[in-house]
Structure formats: C-alpha cells, structure tokens
Amino acid sequence: KELCRRFPNEILLMVTDEGGWSYDFWRMGEVEGDEGVENRLLDERVLPTFLHDIGPILIPLILVSPTIYGLNGEDKEKNFETTTYIREYVLTLTKEESDEQIAKILRFHIRDIFGFVFVLQGDQDNTALQDACHNASQYLRRCVSDAHIEREGAKQAFLVLRRILMLHCKSFSVAGHGEMCLDPKLFIDGIKCVSKQLTKPSSDRPCAGFLEPAGSSLTECVVIVKYWLSKSLNAQQRENASGTFSLLCIILRESIEDHTIQSHELRFCLLSFISIILEPENSNVCPSILESLKSVLGVLFSASNLEHLAVDTTSTLHKLSLSLLQVHQNAYVSFYRICMATFNCFQFNQKTSRGLLNGIDDTENLEFTCNEQSQSINLLKTIISKKLDFDERLLANTMMKSFECLEMIASSGTLPFEDILGAEDFSHPHGRHRDVFSNHNEKFCIETLHKIIPKNPGGDHYHDMDTEYENFVCVMNDHPLSTDVFDYDSRRTVAHSVDSRARFLALLRLEKALASTNDHMESCPMFPKPVYELLLLVCCSRDPEESRVVASRCLGAMKKVLQEPNPTSQSNEPYVDSEAHMKVYFDNPLLAIKTKILSMLGQFLQSDCAETSLIAMKTAKALLATSDGKRSWKSLDDDVKGMLNPFVNANESSLKKEAVLISNRSLLRLKDKSGVPLDIDDDTWCWKEAIWTFRDRDNSSCNSWIQLVVCSIISCCYSKDSTYNQEDESPGFFRMCAGLCAKEASFAACIFPGVIYHLLDSEDRYHVNGKNDSV
C-alpha cells in the first residue's frame, strides 16, 4: 500500500509487465529517466523514505533498548552492534557516516527521544528499562551539547507532550522487554516530567496546571486526540484513541480538583464529549467515553467545585443533557427494534405452525388470548435477556451510562430537570410492550428519570409569561440560529445539531405557556419585540420543519403584537452594532478584520468536524504568536477570549510553523486553474480572469468559488518568495490563514475583504502597482 502511494508509476510498470508482481523488481528495475532508460536500485529510494517516516519511533526504540551499552557495561560486541544501527540509519538517509550527521539526526528527534524516555523511566518495577532510559539520555548528551538540548527541549516541549499522547495511542515493544503495557499514571507522570525538566516561560494564568509550562493546554490535547479518534481506520485504533481521551479525562479531573482549570477550558472539554458521543462511528467506544464523562461530572458536582465551576457551565450542561438524551434515545430505538424483530419472527412461526383452524372454541377464546399474551410477554423477556447476554450488551451499556450521567446532572441542583429545555417532551416512540423493557431495567426508559427527579410544584403550568419570554430569549441566545450561508455540509446541518433540538424544545415550552394563558389573553403582557423577531427568524431559518411549524403556531397564538415589527433590525455585523465598534472599524479596519478572524477561529475550534477543529487550533496558535494576533485578541469578547486564552504564547517561530499552509501540490492546481503555464514564474496569476469567473461545471458552488479566489490571492500575493512583501505582519498573518480557508468557505469569505483592503491600502505601490490595478 505504501509503495503504491509513493511510487505509482513503478507499480504500474511492474504489474502491466508480463511477469506481474515481483519483489526482484524493487531490487533492480528499469526506470525511464530524463536521459533514457537507466538501471536504478529502487530499494535505495524506498528504504530512505521508509526510514524517514518511522524515524520518530525507530530512533527512540534503538536508544532505549538494553543493548546500547550492555546492562553490565561489559558486553562490547552488543554495544558496537547497537551503535551500528544508528550509524546505518544515518548513512542511509544522509549518505554520510559522521559524528556531525549523527548529532544532526539526534537533534531532529529530540522530542521523540524525550517522549519515550520520560514515560518509560517512570516504571519503577522495571530497573532494566530504567537503566536503558538512562543510557539513552547519556548517549544523547554525548552526541548533542547540553545547551542545545535545553534550548530545543524548551522550544519543542509541546511536541514532546504530543509524542507522549501518541505513544499512549499505540502498542509498541522495546527490544529485550517485549510489548509494553504501561499504566496510565506513567504517561501522566511523563507529562509532568516534561513540565519540570523542559522549562518554558511561566504562564500568565493564575493557578496554571502542569500542561501550560510544557507550552500546551488541555484544550489543545483534546483537539488533537479528538482528531486521532475521527481518523481511526479500524476498531482497535478507535479503542486506542478513546483510551487516550480517557487519559485526558483523568488530567481534567485532577485539574478540577486542584482548581487549576478555567471555566472556558472546562466548557470546551464538556463540548468535546458532545461531538464524540453523537458521532455514529464512535458507537463502539461510547460506553467508555460516557464512563469517563461520569467520573468528570462526579468531580465537577462535588461540594468544593459546585459553586465556582458548575454554575459557570450551565449553558454547556444544557447541551450536554440534550446530547445524552439523544444518545439514550438512539440506543433504545436500536435495541427495541432488534428485540421486536426477533419477537415478531417467533410469533409468525408460532402462528404458522398452528394454521388457520386451531380447534379452539369461542368459549375458550378469552382464556386462550390471556394465556397467549402471557406467553408473549415471557417470550419477549427471554429475548431481551438473551440479547443482553450476547449480542447487544453494547447498546445496554450505552443506555445505562447515559442515564446515569443525566441523573447526576439533574440531581446536582445546578440544572433543575424541568429546566433542561423541556426535556419531558424528549420521549421515545411508544411501541408495544414498552413496559417490558422498563421492567427489565429501569434505566432503559428515560421516563424513569422523571419519576426519580422531583419537580417544582406546578411545573407543568406556565402562568408568568414574562418569565417564559425571558427563558425563550435566553435559550435562543445560548443556541443561536446559524447565520453561515456557506454551511451546506449535511453532517453539520441544523437538523442534526443539539442546538436545533434545544430551540425546538424551547418553542414547545413557549407554546405550552401560551396555551395555558389562552383563556386570559386579555391580561397577557405585551408580546416583547425580541420574542417576535426570534420566532420570525425561526420560521425563515433552515431549522427542521417541526421547529418552524411550532414557531408559526406561537405567532398565531398571539393576539397582541407590536405594530410594524422589524425582525431584521438587529445587525449581524459585530463591528457596526455600537458606536465603539464603528469607531474601531473605521479607525483601523485591518485590526477589526483580524479580530473577526480570531472570533471565527474560536467558533471553528468547537466544530463537530475534528479536522476543522484541529486546523483552527493550529491557526489560532500561530496567529496568537504574532503581535497583531495578540493585539486583536485583546479586542475580543470575553467568551471568545477565554476560549483562545490557552494559545496565547510568546513570539516563537516554532509556534508560527504550526499553521496549516497550502501544499505545493495544491498550489500547482490553483495555478493550473488560472491558465498560467506552471513553468512560468508569474506573481500576478491570481488576478487572471479564469480564477474570478469560475466555470468548473463539476464543482461550481459558491463555496468552491470563494475558497478558490482567497486561496489563490494568499498563495500568490503573500508567499514568502513573492515580490510583494511588506514590513508589517499582515502578509504573514493572512498566509497562516490559508489552510482553514481551503477547509471552510465561511472563513474564506471572512478573510476576503481583509486581503483586498490590505492590498489596496499598501504603501509599497512600487512593487504592487500591477496588483492594485488588477484589484
């Protein structure tokens, strides 16, 4: 598979030959070069590529093997043999076997070596492994200076932390020790060791945890592990990734107990649970994720944390509750259908075996019917038990774990159950023998939760309409309607979102309140303008039809409305909704645009798409390492500022390299669309008519057009080798946004006015005169 990806032409030449597949082909093959057919040792091309790819694993494994110096220091032959492995590795990659090249390779893999050593050296029960780690450190310090190790170690501390998480995700063996089955505590101790030994500038945050000194944060780690989970190719990889996420939950619990976590970071971690448990591909690991969530909620709702943390996460707990209800519902419906399908099959076979004339008199019909019903119930009970014992244990665990998490949230007192946005309306489809399932296990039925959790007296009656209006507006603010006109991805449509469900339940609650006061409408307070506008917006939105119908019924139920309402009076532009924002916008448009960019990064950081969230995190980390990024960050709202706070770091080139840029292959495709020959060096190709009049029939959406235009402008005008290069940070700022522009059309649309304004406003007219004319 790897050969096919890296050498497609050679593979094609081999399989179309009469001889077919042959391993000899890779040892000596004929490849057509620029000067005709030449003999080439293909393994000289394959082996360096392979070794380069596995270097992050291979180099540390060689160094920590117990045969580097021999456990007793006397086995010289083994010492020489193991050192030879390093020299052969260096010789294969660099074609030179020198101490300088060895030091260069080891410097490149410092983060990988530390990642192994910091974890393995904590195994107190394995003294041989501890000695091997000590020997590996000594070998590294013998080849690389201590000053360089300390400098690079501090600079790459966050990469060492990622390597430790990657090791937890994989199974690996060490020569002489076999496959390593390490306790999660060793990985946490390894991360703490990174924070202590690889020093970083102290965090400005009060009571910062042990991840911040390593140049990372819990938010960053969660984004990365969530991405690994989404990219899992099989059940084993997904289970390993979920285990690493559980490791982060242990760190989260420690941070909550130590009061070293901020409320914004806690809310982000809780939101990550939502995106994971609602992903259908994660159904096999859902019970373990829910178990981790249960442990986090147990710490969060403890007496010491209930006041200052749980209260700050109320809106997030609302979303989490709805997600748990949806997970429980999906698991119950699947389990119900499986059991009923088997049950109906048995009943059909029984009726078929009796035939039409079963010999039962009418007088015995009633007694026979009762016996038949009793037998049917017993049969269904047996089917449920057998399914739970063998096939469907996973669905049962999902139902029970989600039920227990919901019970903890509702019992905590921070979120009264009747305030879970009308959760009593979130019921399962009613079917036959529903009570049989609930009698088997009360956690299978969500209605049991309504009986366990006490409700406020009169909770089902709504008389105070002012309170109901206020609740509706609050819910709509916490779960706003999507204004992204570019969001057409079916995976992220509002019909499948938790916010959509929250709005629907809030509409049902408002409709019930209006119905309860229908007989006293004359005494009903004036219909507030915000409520009227929000209901109109729901009717005109892309919410599911059920929500739009309820919103229209709420409008129809009102007899007193404002005259000449203007539902669009509230502007969606964050920079022109107040005089202060207007002043900032006109005084420094670029600052306002960059502030908007950071604000959108905060939104994409919480995206359900793990890849989008990862790119947004890398982009935010790179932008906030610049002075423009820090200045724009100070202008953000408190919520977004807190969300991005873990990524505010000192100016470091290594952090700027985190940004996802346009690859060379993608750049060639962009140039090809402009019609400019690829071999011509033209730094104005982004202004060609073919780019701006996009006519690709196969992909002619507005999303593709804005992504093509913005990525072309950034790649052409803001590349490092472009003739256009100003002294300010704006070219670099926009260049680091290219990756997310290629991923999200709405972000590209946000960038578009900024790059156009910056090009037009440039004082360097001499170098960009042609570009300004084109603009």
N, C-alpha and C positions, 0 to 999 in steps of 0.2 A: 504493500500500500504506500509506504514512504517512497519507494523507488518510483512508483507510478506518478506520484505528486511532483517529485523533483526532476525526474528525467523522462518526461512523457515521450519525447521523440525517440530516445534509445529503446524504450519499451516497445513502441510501435514498430520500430525497425526489426526488433528481435522476434515478436510474435507473428509478424507477416512473413518472416523468412520460412523457408521450407522446414527448417529444423525445429521451429517452435521455440518454446521456453527452454533456456539453457543457462545454467549457472556459469558455464565456461565463458559465456558472452561478457559477463561482468569482469572477468579476469583479463581478457584480451578481445577487444572488439574493434570493428572498423567504423569510424565516425567521420562523416564528411565535414571537413573544416573549410576555412577560407581559402586554403591553398590546395584543395583537392582532398582525396581520401588519405587519412593518416591513421596509423596504429596508436591507440591510446589505452593505457591501463585505467579502465573505468573505476576499478576499486580505489584508485588514487583520488578520484573525485567523490566517490560515495563515502569512503571512510572518514575523511576530514569533516564532511558535512555531518555525518552521524556523531562523531566525537564532539563536535562543537555543540550539537543540540543536547547531548546527555552530559556535557561538562559540569553543569550545576549539581548533578547527582554523583557523577563518576569521581571527580576530584576529591570531594569530602570523604567518599567511601574508601578511596585508596589511602587517604591520610589517617583515617580513624581505624583502619584495620590493624590488628595487634601485631602484624609482622613488619611494621616500619623499622623499628629498632630492635625487635625481639622483646618479649616480655621480661627477659632477664638481662638484656643488653649484650649477650654473648653470641647470638646466632647471626654471624656476619653475613652468611650467604643469603638469608632471608632479608636482611637489611638491604643488601645490594639489589636483590630481585624486586623488592617493592619500590625502591627509588627508581629502578629502571622503568617501572610502569609510568611514573611521572615524566621521565625523560622521553619515553616513546610517545607519550601523548603530546608533549611539546614539539617533538620532532615532526610528528605527523601534521600538526597544524601550522607550524612556522617554518618547516624545512631547515631548522637550525637547532642544534642541541647545545645550548649555552646557559650558564647561570643567569644571565640577564633575561633570556627568554623565559626561563622557569619562573623567575621573580615576577615578570610581567603577567604571566598566566595566573599565578597565585594572587597577585594584586587584583586581577579582574574577578576572581572568585572569592574574595574576602567575605562577602555577605553569605555565600553558600557554605563556606567552611565554618563560620561562626554559627550559622543556623543549626548545623549538625552538632557542633561541639557544645554549645550552650544547653542543648536538650539532653544529649547522651551523658554528659558529665554529671548530671544530677542523679543518675541511677546509683544510689548508694549500695545496692545489693550486688553490683557487678564491678568489682575492683579492676578486673582486666580491662573492661571498657573505659573506666575512668583513666587508667594508665594510657590507653590508646588515645584518648582525647588530649591528655596532657602532652603526649609525644607529638600529636598533630599540631598543637599550638606551638611547641618548641620548634618544629620543622618550619612552620610558617614564619616565626620570628627570626629564624636563622637565614631565611631567604629574603625577607622583606624587613625593612627598618621599622623600629617601634614607632617612630614619629609618623611614618606613612600609615601604619596600621591604625593608630589612634585617630589620625585625621580622616582617613577613608571610612573607618568604622563609625565615627560620629556622623559623617555625611550620609552613610548608607544604612543607618540604624533601622529606618523604617522598612528597608528592603530585607534586612536580616529577619525582622519580625514577620514579613510575608513568607520568607522561606520556612520559618518555623511552622506557620499555619499550613503551608504546602506539605510539609513532612507529615503533619497530623492527618492530612487528606490521603496519604499514600501509604502502602505497605512496602517496607524496604528491609533488606538484610545487610548485615555487616559481616565481612569475612571473619570466620572464627567464632561468630556468635549466633549465626542463623537469623531467622526472621525476628524482627524486633516488635514486641508487644508492650508498648510503653503506657504507663499510667498518665491520664490527662494532666495530673498535677506536675509531671515533669515538664510538659510543654509550657504551663503557666509559669513555673519556676524559671524556665529558659527565657521567657519573655521578660520577666523581672530582672534576670541577669543582663539582658540587653540594655535595659533602662539604667542599670547601675554602672556597667563597665564601658558601654559605648555612650559616652556623655554627649548630651545635647544641651543647647541653651534652655534654661528653665522656662517652663510655661508661665505665661502671664495670668492664667486662670487660677483662681483661688482653689485650694484643695484638689489640684490636678491628680489624676490617677497615674498608674505606672506605665501606661501606654504613651502618654504625652512626652515624657523625656526621651522616648525612642523615636520621636518625630512622627508618631502615628496617633490614631484615636480609635475609639470603639466604633464610631460611625464608618471610618474607612475600612476597618476589618470586616464589618458586617456587609458592606457593599461588595467587597472582594469575594467573600465566601458565598454570598448570595449569587454572584456571577458564576462561580465554580459549580454551584448546585444547578443552575439553569443549563449549563453546558455539559452536564453528565450524560454519557452515552449509554450507560447500562445501569442495572440496579445496584451493582457493587459500588460504582463511582458515586451514585446518588446517596447511598448509605454512608459512604466515607465523608462526603461533603456535609451531610446532615449532622454527622458526628462532630465535625469541626465547628459547625454552627452551635451545637450544644456546648462545645468548649467555650465559645464566646459568651454563651448564656451564663456559664459559671463565672466568667470575668465580670459580666453585667451584675450578677448577684453580689459579688464582692464589692463592686463599685457602689451599689445601692447601700449596702450595709456600712461601708466606710464613708458615705456621704461625699464621694469624690466624682459624682456624675451630675451633669447639669440637666435640667428638665428638658431642654431641646434635644439633647442626645438621647435621653430616655424615650421621648416621644418617637424619635426616628427608629429606635430599636423595636418598639412596640409595633410601629407601622410595618417593619420588615416581616414580622410574624404574619401580618395580614396577607402580604403578597405571596408568601411561601405556602401557607395552608390553603389558599384559594387556587393555587396552581394545580390543575388536574394531574400533571405529570409527577407531582410530589405526593400522590395519594399513598404510596407505599411507606413513605417516611413520615407521614402526617402524625401518627400517634406519638412518635419520639419527639417531634417538634412541639406537639401540644404538651407533652410531659415537661419539656424544658420551659415552656410558657407558664405552666402551672407552678413550677418552682420559682420563677421570676415574680409571678403575682403574689406568691406566698411571702416573699421578702418585701415586696412593694407595699403590701397591705398590713405590714407589721406596725406596731404602735409607734415605733420611732420614725417611720417614714410616711405614715398615713397623712400627716398634716402638710408637709412641705413638698412632697413629690406627687402623691396620688391625686391631690387636688389640682395640681398643675397639668395633669394628663387626662382631665375629664373628657374633653372632646375626642382624644385618641381612644380612650376606653369605650366611647360610644361606637366608634368604627370597629374596634376590636370585638365588641359584643355582637354586632351585626354580622361580622365575618364568622364568628363562632356559631351563630345561629344558622348561617348558610351552610357551613361545613357539616353541622349536625343534620340539617335537612337533607343535604345531598347524600350523606352516608345512609340515613334512614330510608330514603326513597330507593336507593340501590339495593339495600338489604331486603326491604319489603318486597320489591319486585322479584328478586331471586327466590325468596321463600314462597311467594304466592305462585310463581311459575311452576315450581315443583309440586306444590299443593294442588293446583288445578290439573296437573298431569296425572297425579294419583287419583283424583276424583273422576276424571274422564275414564281412566282404565277400570275403576270400580263400576261405574255406570255401564260401561260397555260389556263387562263380564256378566252383569245381571240381565241385560237385554231389556226389551220393552215390556214383556209380561213377566213380572217378578213374583206373581202369585200372592200378593198382599191384598186383603180385603179392605174396604173403605173404613170399617170399624177399627182396623188396626193401623190405619194410615197415620193418625195423630201420634200414636206411640212410636211408630217407626220413624216418623220425622224427628221426634225428640232424640231418639237413640242415634239417628244419623248425624244430627247436629253435634251431639256429644262426641261421637267418634271423629267427626271432622275437626273439632277443636283439639282433641287429643292428638290427632294426626299432625295438625299444624304445630303443636307444641313440640312434638318429636322432631319435625323437620327443622324448627328453629334451633333446637339443642344440637342436632347433628351438624347443621351448617356452622354453628359457632365453634364446635369442637374441631372441625376440619377446615372447611373452605373459606369461610367468611369471618374469621377471627379479626382480621384487619379492620373491617367495617365496624365491628362491635367495639373495638378499642377506640376507633375514631369518635364514635358516638359518646362513649363514656368519658373520654378525656375532654372533649369539647363541652360536655355537660358539666363536668367538674370545674372547668375554667369559668364557665358562665356563672355557676353557683358562687364561686369565690368573688367574682366581680360584683354580683348582686348583693352578696352578704357583707361586703366590705363597708357599706354605708356611704361611700363616696359617690355611688351611682345608683340611686333607687331604681328598682327594676321597672316600675311603671314609667320611668323617665328614659328608658332605653328606646326612645323614639317610637313608642307604640309597639313594643316587642310582642305584646299579646296578639297582634294581628299577624305575626310571623308564625304561622302554624303549618303543619304538614298536610298534604292532601289526605282527606278522610277516605278510608277504604274499609273493606270487610275485615272483621276480626282484628281491628286495631287494638282492642283491649288485651288481646292475647299477647301481643308484643310488649305492651307496657307492663303486664303482669309478670312476664318473664324477667324483665329488668326495667325498673322504673326510669333508668337513665336513657332508655331507648326513646322515650316520649318526652318532648320538650314541655308539654303541658304540666308535667310533674313539677317543673321548676316554678310554675305559677302558684302551685299549692304550698311549696316549701317556703318561698319568699313572701313575707307579709306585705300587703299593700296598704296604702294610706286609705283611711275611710273616705268613701265617696270617690275613689279613684277613677271609677268608670263614668263619672258625671262631670261635665265641664260647665261651670257657671261663670267663672271670671274670664270674660273674653279678652280683657286686657292682658292677662297672664298668658292666655293661649296665643294671642297675636305675638307677644314677646317671645314665646317659645318657638313659634314658627320662624320668625325672623332670625333667631339665634341659630336654629338648625340650618337654615339656608346659608348663613354666613360660615358656619363650620363645614358645610358640604356644598360649596358653591357650584353653580352650573358651569359647565365647560364653555369657555369663550374661544377655544382654539379651533379656528376654521380649517386648519390643516390636519386635524386629528381624525383620520378616516380608518385607522387601524382597527379591525374587528376585535382584536384581542383587548383593546383598551377603550372600547366604546362605552358610553354611559350605561347602556343596557346591562352590562356585566359588572358594573362597579358597585362598591359598597356605598359610595356617595349617592348613587341613584336610588338604592334601596332606602337609605336614610331619608332622602327627600320624599319618597313615596309614603313611608310610614308617618312622617310629619304631616303630609297632606291628609292622610286618613284621620289623624288625630284632630286636625283643624276641622275636617268635615263633620266629625262626631260632635265637636263643640258647637258648631253652627247648627247642627240638627237639634241638639239639646236645648238651644235657646230660640228655636223657631217660633214657639208659641208666644214668646215675649220679645219679638223682634223690635217692637216699638221702643223698648228700654235698652236695646242693644247699643253699645257705644259706637261712635263713628268709625267706619272702616278705615284703618290707617293707610296712608298712601303707600308706604313701603310694602305692605302686605299685598295690596292691589297690584303693584308693579311686579312683585315676585311671582304672583300667580299668573300674570300675563306672560312673563318670561318663560315659565314652565310650559305654558300652552304652546309657545312658539319654539321650544327647545327640541333637542334630539333625545330627550328622555323617553323611556318606554311609553307605549300608548296608555297603559294603565295609569301612569302618573299624570299624563296630560288630560285624561278624562276626569280624574278626581279634581284636578285644578280647575277645570271648567265647571264642574259641579259646585265647587266652593264659590266661584264667581257668581254663578246663577243663584246661589242661596242668599246672596246679599241684596237687600232692598235699598240700602243707603250706601252710596259710593261717592267718591269725590267727583266733582264736575270737571270735565276736560282733563282727565289724568294724562300724564306723560310718562309712560313706562320706560322710556329711553332717556330720561332726563339725567340719570346718573351716568357719568362718563366712564368708560373702561380704561382711559388713559391714566396711568398712575402719576404722570408728571404734570397734568393740567387740571387736577381736581382741587387745587388750592392755590392761593397766591404765592405761597412759599415755593411750591413745586414749579409753578410757572416761572418764577424768578430764577430758580436753579436751571431750568430748562433753557431759558434764553441767555443767561449769563455764561453758561458752559454746557452747550449741547452734547459734546463728547462725553463729559462726566455723567450727564443724565442717561445717555445711551449705555454707557458701561455699567451704570448702576442697574439699569433694566436687565442687562445681560446677566449680572450676578444674581438678580432676583429670579430670573428664569432658571438659572443653574440650581438654585435651591428647590424649585419645583421639580425639575428633572431628576434631582438626587433622590426624590421619593417615588420615582416612576415604578410602575409594576414591571416594566421591562428591565431585566437585570443588566443588559448590555448598555442601555441608555443611562441607567444609574451609575454604572462604572465609568463611562466616558464623562458624564457630568462631574463625578468626583475628581477624576484626573484633571479635567479642565479647570475646575474651581481651585484645586491645589496649585496648579501652575499660575493661574491669574492672580491669586492672592499672595504669591511670592513676589509680585511686582509692586512698585509704589503706586501706580494707577489703580491696581486692584484693591490695595489697602484703603486708598482714599475713597474709592467707590463703595467699599464695604461699610465704611462709617456712615454712609448716607442711606443705608438700607433700613427697612422696618425691623423692629426688634425680633420678630419671629424668624425672618429670613437670616438676619444677622446671627442669631443664635444657632441656626441650622448650619451655617458656614463657618462658625467660630472655630471648630476643630482644625480647619485647614489654613488658618491664618498663621503664617510662619515668617521667618526672616528671609531676606533675599538670598536665595541659593540657586545656583544653576542646575543642581540635580533635581530640584522640585519643578523647575520650568520644563525639564525634559519629560516630566510626567504627562504633558499634554499629548493628546492623540492627534496626529497630523495626517495630511493627505499622503498616501503612499506613492511611490514612483509609478507604479502600475496604474493607479487611479489618475495620476497627473497626465499620463500618456493618453488615457481615454478622454479626459477633458480636452486636451489639445486636439485630439482627433475629431471631436465634435465641432470644434471651431473651424475646421477645414484647413488649418495651418499644417504644412508638412512637418513631421516630427523631427527631421534633421535640421530644421531652420531655427536659429536662436532668435525668437521674436518675443519681446516682453510686452507686447500690446495685443496678444492673441485673445485675451478675454473680452475685448471690445468688438470682436468680429460679429457680423450680423447673424451668423449661424447659431451663436450662443443665445442671443437675445430673442430671436424668432424661432424658438424651439419647435420643431415639427416632427419629432420622433413619434411615429404612429403607435409603436408598441408601448411607449411609456410617455404619454403626453399629458399627464396630470399637472395641475398647478404646483403640487408638492415637488415633483421632479424638476419643474422649471426653475423654481426659486432656489432649490438646492444646487442645481447646475450653475446658475448665474453667480451665486455667492461664493461657492467653492472655486469657481474659475477666477473671480476677482481676487480672492485671497491668495490663491496659488500663483497667480500671475504678478500681482502688484506688491504683495507682501512676502515674497520668497526671500531667503537670505542672500541669494545671488542676483536679485533684481536690481536694476539701476535706480529704482525708486526705494530710497531708504533714508528715513528722517532720523534726527537725533532723539525724538521723543519715543515713548514706549508704545504708541498706538499700533505701528506695524506689527510688532511682536505680540501685542495684546490680541489683535484680530487674528493673527496667524495661529495662535493657540486655540482659537475657537473653531478651527476648520473641521476637526473630527466630529464634533456634535452637530455642526451644520449639515454634514453629509448624512447624519443619522436622523435628525429631526427637522422637518420642514419649518415648523413654527419658530424654532431657534434661528434658522437661516433667515427667515423673514424679519426677526428682531435685529439681526446683525446688519441686514441690507442697508437701512438708512445711515447707519454709523459709518460703514466703509465708503459710501458715496459722499457723505458730508466730509469725511476726513480727506478724501482725495481732492475734493473741490476747495477745501479750506487750506490746502497745503501751501506753505510759503515757498517751497522749493519749486517754483514754476519752471526753472531752467531744465530740470530733469524730467518733469512730468507734464510738460506743456501738451504733448500729444495725447496723454491720457485725459487731461482736463477737457480738452476739446472733444474727445470722444464721449466723456460723461455728459 
